[in-house]
């Protein structure tokens, strides 16, 4: 895992430097709130990061830490699925392996998650 610092914030896009060991698609934790983001591009030790939570209050100098892993979801059976893109596409073999994908809304369940949450326990 590498640590860097924000040099620019523009809405959900954050640019950070000091992340030479990071890779594209790595999940990062941003700022004191440890907001969730993903590295979109790397240029030298600078990363362009899409933050998936509200970025108000973030500014230059705030810490960015990579997890060293791509965005993934742990399924109820304990298996881990790595998402192929940032909108949650799981690849062509998803239905064959897991059946039709249903979101919490499809299942009629309400889900509330605090900013910066790293894990949601499965019941």
N, C-alpha and C positions, 0 to 999 in steps of 0.2 A: 504494500500500500504506500502511496505517496501523499505528501501534503503540499499544498500550494496556497496561494493567496489570490483573492479576487483583485483584478485590475479594472474591470468595467462591468456595469450592470445595465441592461436595456430590456426592461420588461422581463420575460421569462428566460432571456439569453444572458448568460454570465460568461465572461472571459476571465480565465485564471492562468497564472504562470507558476513555475516551479513544479510542474507535473511531468517531468521527463520520463518517468517510469510508468505513466498511465497509458492506457490504450483506448482507441475508439470503442464505444459501446459500454465502457466501464460505468457502473453506477457510482455516483459520488454523493457525499454528504456535504451540504453547503451551509456555512455560517454557524452561529451559536445554536440556532434551532435545529441544525442537522437536517435541513430540507433535502428531499430526494431529487437527484438530477441524473442526467446521463451525458457522457461525453459524445458530442456529435463529430467534431474534427479535432485533429492535433496538428500543430505547426511548431516544430521544435519542442520547447517545454511549455508552450501555451495551449490551453484547451478551450474550445467553445463548448459550453454546457447548456443543455435544455433543462431548466428546473421545472419540476412538475407541481410545484406549490407556489403560493403567493410570495413574491420576492421583495415586497416593500420592507424597508429597514435594512436590506443588504447593501453593502457598499464596498469600495476599495479597501483592501487590507483584511477583509474577513477570511477565515480559514476555509479551505476546500480539501476534503480527504477522499481519496479513492477507496473503494471496497476491493478492487482487484478482480471484480467479477461482473458479468453482464446482468441485465435485468432478468429476474427469474421469479417463478411462482411455485410455492410448495403446495402440492395437491393434498387432498384429505387423506389419501393412502400413504402419504409421506414421500412420494416421489417428487422430483423437482423438474420443472419444465422451464427451459430457457426461451424467452420470447424473441422472435426474430426481428421485430420492429417495435417502435415506441407506442404504437396504438394497440398493442396487445395481440397481434397476429402470432399464432403459435405454429405455423407451418402447415403443409399440406397433409401430414399424417395425423394431425390432432384427432379428427373424428374416428379414425381407425383405432387409435390407441386408447382414447378416453371417452368416446361418444360425443354427442353434440355439446358444444360449449354453451353454457348458460351463465349469464351474469347475475349478480345478486338481485338486480331489478327484475330480471326474467323469473327469478324464483320467488318474487314477492317479499324479499327480506330487505329491511333498511339497514344500511351500514354507515356508521359514522366513525371516522378515523381522525385522530389529532395530527396536526402538522408534524412532520419529522418522524412519524411512527415507523419503526423498522420491521416489526413483526406483528402479525395479527394471529392470535391463537385460534386454532380450528376446534370446533366442538363436535 
